[in-house]
């Protein structure tokens, strides 16, 4: 039987007053939710790891369903961080992992979030991974006073909703859509672009920004929407090809882009194809085959195997997981370590509220970037990176602004 142990009080840190102000500005947590905080403080349970109190870190994302590969990339990074922390001997507590599978679907988000909320040992959540489920789950986490730190949900309006415990650890789609537009505007022979979204919160948000930035760059831009559950992309592909546009931006996930790219190739489309982080996975190539060739993919994430700062991580990941890090693996690893360090810095005064405050008001130097947040939970770094499929391999090209001399 676990013995629940609680210690209350604010985080004793230099950022105390700043964090208190943030909490007030965002939203007062209801009394009923505050009562939950009194018991959400970890348990004295012996297990593998550093010993002492056991705290849990949850991950909400697609661990089954159509876009599972993106979720598995993140889960692997999270589990590696937890494993290394427990075996390091640096901490007098143990971290356990809790999976909260939402299948990347809004309809599954409530149940996934509730599974993390109901486990009183969960001190923070990495995620939600996708924007749609974030809009559903973030209010629930806010009511429970449970910090959620997403390494991948990029819809720009998430942080405008006033969710009281949501933190975004990745540049939003204002940065990604703008980078797409700047890259295309810098290419010779590109005067017209079609933007197609998949009718999801992620796709529509990215497409909105891309349209605005394309027009600001002086390019002719037109917009179409093709639902992600479309059975036959033949009609959409013919629309793109017959339009004569020089480039196409697809705002959606790899599961839908793969059959769309196949139909585009069959219809004779020879313009530049570019998609975002939702498609930036090797499963796009596996599903689309030769039709993926030449496609550009953007991401607010670097290739951990290509950057000096993350090479050691990539080697450890490869050894542990039997494969190279994927999209957001390194970023999720960083976010998990940031949470673990926040727990350690609280010196035993650990509960959901104190962990949230430590994360919201702190700064953490990760492998991929320095993490800090605005009063609305927004991330302040805007670097976007480019990948391209060549000879069946998704290759890392580099920072878009550096590539175009911006």
C-alpha positions as semicolon CSV with decimal commas, in nm:
position;residue;x (nm);y (nm);z (nm)
1;X;0,000;0,000;0,000
2;X;0,135;0,343;-0,098
3;X;0,152;0,610;0,168
4;X;0,068;0,950;0,018
5;X;0,293;1,229;0,142
6;X;0,228;1,598;0,081
7;X;0,424;1,913;0,139
8;X;0,269;2,244;0,058
9;X;0,395;2,590;-0,014
10;X;0,522;2,799;-0,301
11;X;0,839;2,729;-0,493
12;X;1,129;2,894;-0,314
13;X;1,298;3,050;-0,613
14;X;1,406;3,381;-0,754
15;X;1,103;3,375;-0,986
16;X;0,843;3,338;-0,709
17;X;0,669;3,673;-0,749
18;X;0,676;3,653;-1,127
19;X;0,517;3,311;-1,121
20;X;0,250;3,416;-0,874
21;X;0,154;3,701;-1,104
22;X;0,140;3,463;-1,399
23;X;-0,098;3,234;-1,216
24;X;-0,330;3,522;-1,133
25;X;-0,325;3,665;-1,485
26;X;-0,402;3,334;-1,654
27;X;-0,695;3,208;-1,452
28;X;-0,778;3,146;-1,090
29;X;-0,799;2,771;-1,031
30;X;-1,137;2,674;-0,884
31;X;-1,152;2,571;-0,519
32;X;-1,251;2,218;-0,612
33;X;-0,943;2,188;-0,832
34;X;-0,729;2,338;-0,560
35;X;-0,844;2,061;-0,329
36;X;-0,698;1,813;-0,572
37;X;-0,357;1,975;-0,531
38;X;-0,351;1,879;-0,166
39;X;-0,325;1,511;-0,250
40;X;-0,130;1,528;-0,575
41;X;0,212;1,504;-0,420
42;X;0,374;1,172;-0,503
43;X;0,389;0,851;-0,303
44;X;0,639;0,674;-0,080
45;X;0,677;0,364;-0,288
46;X;0,994;0,166;-0,338
47;X;1,075;0,089;-0,700
48;X;1,348;0,098;-0,959
49;X;1,525;0,433;-0,963
50;X;1,666;0,680;-0,717
51;X;1,456;0,563;-0,423
52;X;1,256;0,788;-0,192
53;X;0,930;0,938;-0,314
54;X;0,797;0,829;-0,652
55;X;0,669;1,095;-0,889
56;X;0,520;1,031;-1,232
57;X;0,551;1,214;-1,562
58;X;0,277;1,143;-1,815
59;X;0,279;1,173;-2,192
60;X;-0,042;1,248;-2,383
61;X;-0,016;1,176;-2,751
62;X;-0,087;0,924;-3,029
63;X;0,041;0,587;-2,907
64;X;-0,201;0,406;-3,136
65;X;-0,399;0,507;-3,442
66;X;-0,305;0,661;-3,773
67;X;-0,017;0,888;-3,670
68;X;0,135;0,665;-3,402
69;X;0,491;0,707;-3,531
70;X;0,497;1,071;-3,419
71;X;0,384;0,972;-3,070
72;X;0,638;0,692;-3,045
73;X;0,919;0,933;-3,134
74;X;0,826;1,149;-2,838
75;X;0,756;0,862;-2,600
76;X;1,101;0,715;-2,666
77;X;1,268;1,046;-2,581
78;X;1,064;1,074;-2,261
79;X;1,139;0,721;-2,148
80;X;1,510;0,762;-2,218
81;X;1,522;1,077;-2,001
82;X;1,341;0,899;-1,716
83;X;1,563;0,593;-1,739
84;X;1,880;0,800;-1,732
85;X;1,758;1,011;-1,440
86;X;1,669;0,706;-1,232
87;X;2,002;0,538;-1,297
88;X;2,215;0,849;-1,253
89;X;2,218;0,852;-0,874
90;X;2,168;1,230;-0,884
91;X;1,819;1,236;-0,734
92;X;1,668;1,120;-0,405
93;X;1,337;1,037;-0,574
94;X;1,218;0,803;-0,846
95;X;1,041;0,900;-1,168
96;X;0,786;0,672;-1,332
97;X;0,626;0,707;-1,673
98;X;0,252;0,709;-1,746
99;X;0,119;0,673;-2,101
100;X;-0,201;0,864;-2,184
101;X;-0,291;0,758;-2,538
102;X;-0,525;0,998;-2,720
103;X;-0,463;0,849;-3,069
104;X;-0,400;1,206;-3,187
105;X;-0,779;1,252;-3,189
106;X;-0,992;1,512;-3,018
107;X;-1,253;1,250;-2,932
108;X;-1,000;1,056;-2,724
109;X;-0,843;1,357;-2,552
110;X;-1,075;1,378;-2,252
111;X;-1,025;1,016;-2,147
112;X;-0,649;1,040;-2,197
113;X;-0,621;1,359;-1,992
114;X;-0,841;1,220;-1,717
115;X;-0,620;0,912;-1,683
116;X;-0,325;1,140;-1,602
117;X;-0,527;1,370;-1,378
118;X;-0,670;1,082;-1,174
119;X;-0,325;0,941;-1,093
120;X;-0,228;1,158;-0,799
121;X;0,143;1,080;-0,842
122;X;0,152;1,254;-1,183
123;X;0,328;1,588;-1,133
124;X;0,343;1,705;-1,498
125;X;0,246;1,600;-1,848
126;X;0,456;1,614;-2,163
127;X;0,202;1,705;-2,430
128;X;-0,059;1,693;-2,557
129;X;0,127;1,616;-2,875
130;X;-0,129;1,743;-3,128
131;X;-0,314;2,075;-3,136
132;X;-0,667;1,936;-3,165
133;X;-0,646;1,724;-2,848
134;X;-0,472;2,014;-2,673
135;X;-0,778;2,238;-2,709
136;X;-0,986;1,964;-2,545
137;X;-0,744;1,851;-2,272
138;X;-0,579;2,177;-2,163
139;X;-0,888;2,309;-1,976
140;X;-0,910;1,982;-1,781
141;X;-0,543;1,997;-1,685
142;X;-0,591;2,360;-1,586
143;X;-0,877;2,272;-1,352
144;X;-0,660;2,002;-1,195
145;X;-0,362;2,239;-1,158
146;X;-0,147;1,996;-1,357
147;X;0,128;2,141;-1,577
148;X;0,126;2,037;-1,941
149;X;0,437;2,112;-2,146
150;X;0,390;2,038;-2,515
151;X;0,696;1,981;-2,730
152;X;0,491;1,969;-3,051
153;X;0,142;2,132;-3,042
154;X;0,191;2,433;-3,269
155;X;-0,150;2,594;-3,339
156;X;-0,084;2,964;-3,265
157;X;-0,413;3,025;-3,086
158;X;-0,364;2,766;-2,809
159;X;-0,186;3,017;-2,588
160;X;-0,456;3,277;-2,654
161;X;-0,721;3,065;-2,480
162;X;-0,603;3,137;-2,126
163;X;-0,541;2,773;-2,030
164;X;-0,391;2,819;-1,682
165;X;-0,126;2,544;-1,679
166;X;-0,035;2,502;-2,047
167;X;0,322;2,572;-2,159
168;X;0,441;2,543;-2,519
169;X;0,802;2,428;-2,559
170;X;0,818;2,472;-2,936
171;X;0,781;2,761;-3,182
172;X;0,420;2,793;-3,295
173;X;0,291;2,789;-3,652
174;X;0,329;3,164;-3,689
175;X;0,698;3,078;-3,713
176;X;0,653;2,764;-3,923
177;X;0,404;2,910;-4,172
178;X;0,618;3,219;-4,209
179;X;0,930;3,011;-4,273
180;X;0,750;2,810;-4,542
181;X;0,645;3,129;-4,717
182;X;0,991;3,286;-4,694
183;X;1,154;2,973;-4,834
184;X;0,918;2,952;-5,131
185;X;0,949;3,325;-5,201
186;X;1,326;3,282;-5,222
187;X;1,303;3,009;-5,488
188;X;1,344;3,100;-5,857
189;X;1,031;3,047;-6,063
190;X;0,785;3,039;-5,774
191;X;0,513;3,298;-5,826
192;X;0,197;3,107;-5,728
193;X;0,126;2,871;-5,441
194;X;-0,174;2,660;-5,337
195;X;-0,225;2,596;-4,966
196;X;-0,428;2,290;-4,867
197;X;-0,529;2,212;-4,509
198;X;-0,663;1,883;-4,372
199;X;-0,953;2,043;-4,177
200;X;-0,792;1,984;-3,837
201;X;-0,703;2,255;-3,584
202;X;-0,336;2,196;-3,662
203;X;-0,378;2,206;-4,039
204;X;-0,613;2,503;-4,048
205;X;-0,394;2,705;-3,812
206;X;-0,080;2,639;-4,016
207;X;-0,259;2,713;-4,343
208;X;-0,398;3,042;-4,211
209;X;-0,049;3,164;-4,129
210;X;0,099;3,036;-4,455
211;X;-0,164;3,220;-4,661
212;X;-0,104;3,547;-4,479
213;X;0,274;3,521;-4,512
214;X;0,264;3,418;-4,879
215;X;0,052;3,721;-4,964
216;X;0,283;3,945;-4,760
217;X;0,575;3,807;-4,963
218;X;0,402;3,911;-5,286
219;X;0,314;3,560;-5,406
220;X;-0,021;3,459;-5,556
221;X;-0,185;3,228;-5,303
222;X;-0,502;3,023;-5,316
223;X;-0,659;2,804;-5,048
224;X;-0,832;2,466;-5,053
225;X;-0,941;2,225;-4,779
226;X;-0,932;1,846;-4,811
227;X;-1,045;1,649;-4,502
228;X;-0,790;1,410;-4,354
229;X;-1,032;1,117;-4,388
230;X;-1,070;1,162;-4,767
231;X;-1,078;0,821;-4,932
232;X;-0,957;0,918;-5,280
233;X;-0,727;1,218;-5,332
234;X;-0,753;1,198;-5,708
235;X;-0,987;1,495;-5,742
236;X;-0,780;1,712;-5,511
237;X;-0,463;1,620;-5,698
238;X;-0,619;1,712;-6,033
239;X;-0,729;2,047;-5,887
240;X;-0,371;2,126;-5,786
241;X;-0,217;2,015;-6,115
242;X;-0,471;2,189;-6,338
243;X;-0,429;2,513;-6,143
244;X;-0,074;2,546;-6,274
245;X;0,065;2,662;-5,938
246;X;0,440;2,655;-5,892
247;X;0,429;2,514;-5,539
248;X;0,199;2,343;-5,291
249;X;0,190;2,372;-4,912
250;X;0,011;2,081;-4,744
251;X;-0,092;2,155;-4,385
252;X;-0,167;1,819;-4,227
253;X;-0,024;1,485;-4,111
254;X;0,179;1,221;-4,295
255;X;-0,102;0,961;-4,290
256;X;-0,306;1,179;-4,528
257;X;-0,017;1,338;-4,718
258;X;0,110;0,998;-4,835
259;X;-0,191;0,906;-5,053
260;X;-0,225;1,269;-5,160
261;X;0,139;1,280;-5,275
262;X;0,083;0,955;-5,464
263;X;-0,213;1,102;-5,654
264;X;-0,021;1,426;-5,718
265;X;0,262;1,229;-5,878
266;X;0,012;1,033;-6,090
267;X;-0,155;1,356;-6,204
268;X;0,177;1,500;-6,321
269;X;0,228;1,774;-6,063
270;X;0,588;1,894;-6,101
271;X;0,592;2,192;-5,865
272;X;0,757;2,220;-5,524
273;X;0,579;2,029;-5,249
274;X;0,627;2,133;-4,888
275;X;0,458;2,019;-4,566
276;X;0,506;2,078;-4,195
277;X;0,608;1,892;-3,883
278;X;0,297;1,674;-3,891
279;X;0,440;1,507;-4,200
280;X;0,805;1,514;-4,099
281;X;0,842;1,144;-4,031
282;X;0,989;0,846;-4,214
283;X;0,642;0,689;-4,222
284;X;0,558;0,944;-4,492
285;X;0,820;0,781;-4,712
286;X;0,716;0,429;-4,614
287;X;0,354;0,500;-4,708
288;X;0,410;0,719;-5,017
289;X;0,708;0,536;-5,166
290;X;0,853;0,712;-5,468
291;X;0,585;0,981;-5,456
292;X;0,757;1,126;-5,148
293;X;1,070;1,202;-5,350
294;X;1,164;1,568;-5,353
295;X;0,915;1,681;-5,090
296;X;1,032;1,942;-4,843
297;X;0,928;1,915;-4,478
298;X;0,959;2,184;-4,213
299;X;0,983;2,142;-3,838
300;X;1,059;2,351;-3,527
301;X;1,292;2,058;-3,447
302;X;1,647;1,983;-3,543
303;X;1,787;1,649;-3,658
304;X;1,946;1,515;-3,340
305;X;2,182;1,299;-3,544
306;X;2,308;1,596;-3,747
307;X;2,376;1,858;-3,479
308;X;2,691;1,850;-3,264
309;X;2,497;1,948;-2,950
310;X;2,269;1,644;-2,973
311;X;2,503;1,382;-3,121
312;X;2,576;1,213;-2,789
313;X;2,203;1,197;-2,716
314;X;2,143;1,050;-3,062
315;X;2,401;0,778;-2,999
316;X;2,244;0,686;-2,664
317;X;1,897;0,689;-2,818
318;X;2,013;0,463;-3,102
319;X;2,168;0,218;-2,856
320;X;1,861;0,211;-2,630
321;X;1,583;0,219;-2,892
322;X;1,750;0,045;-3,185
323;X;1,674;0,334;-3,418
324;X;1,770;0,696;-3,476
325;X;1,579;0,973;-3,299
326;X;1,269;1,090;-3,484
327;X;1,071;1,412;-3,500
328;X;1,052;1,571;-3,153
329;X;1,243;1,287;-2,982
330;X;1,519;1,519;-2,862
331;X;1,278;1,800;-2,772
332;X;1,063;1,562;-2,565
333;X;1,378;1,434;-2,396
334;X;1,466;1,793;-2,307
335;X;1,118;1,873;-2,175
336;X;1,122;1,562;-1,955
337;X;1,460;1,652;-1,810
338;X;1,334;2,006;-1,748
339;X;1,045;1,864;-1,545
340;X;1,276;1,631;-1,351
341;X;1,511;1,917;-1,269
342;X;1,218;2,134;-1,157
343;X;1,110;1,859;-0,917
344;X;1,464;1,829;-0,784
345;X;1,498;2,203;-0,731
346;X;1,187;2,207;-0,512
347;X;1,377;2,013;-0,243
348;X;1,081;1,801;-0,140
349;X;0,813;2,074;-0,155
350;X;0,664;1,896;-0,452
351;X;0,301;1,914;-0,561
352;X;0,131;1,994;-0,887
353;X;0,110;2,366;-0,819
354;X;0,472;2,405;-0,715
355;X;0,594;2,206;-1,016
356;X;0,388;2,420;-1,253
357;X;0,520;2,740;-1,099
358;X;0,880;2,620;-1,119
359;X;0,838;2,536;-1,487
360;X;0,648;2,852;-1,582
361;X;0,889;3,088;-1,408
362;X;1,218;2,912;-1,473
363;X;1,471;2,877;-1,752
364;X;1,624;2,549;-1,860
365;X;1,921;2,493;-2,089
366;X;1,842;2,181;-2,290
367;X;2,030;2,001;-2,564
368;X;1,809;2,144;-2,837
369;X;1,736;2,495;-2,706
370;X;1,693;2,713;-2,399
371;X;1,343;2,677;-2,258
372;X;1,156;2,970;-2,106
373;X;0,798;3,091;-2,132
374;X;0,601;3,413;-2,158
375;X;0,311;3,503;-1,929
376;X;0,074;3,320;-2,165
377;X;0,287;3,004;-2,172
378;X;0,430;3,078;-2,515
379;X;0,781;2,976;-2,621
380;X;1,006;3,258;-2,738
381;X;1,240;3,084;-2,984
382;X;1,130;3,086;-3,350
383;X;1,389;2,874;-3,535
384;X;1,242;2,650;-3,808
385;X;1,437;2,376;-3,986
386;X;1,407;2,222;-4,332
387;X;1,423;1,857;-4,441
388;X;1,395;1,703;-4,788
389;X;1,328;1,353;-4,918
390;X;1,606;1,253;-5,156
391;X;1,667;0,900;-5,287
392;X;1,413;0,768;-5,041
393;X;1,578;0,927;-4,736
394;X;1,448;1,216;-4,526
395;X;1,757;1,436;-4,508
396;X;1,828;1,736;-4,288
397;X;1,889;2,058;-4,485
398;X;1,924;2,318;-4,209
399;X;1,783;2,634;-4,052
400;X;1,552;2,799;-4,307
401;X;1,654;3,157;-4,232
402;X;2,020;3,064;-4,265
403;X;1,948;2,883;-4,593
404;X;1,781;3,184;-4,751
405;X;2,012;3,438;-4,588
406;X;1,739;3,585;-4,366
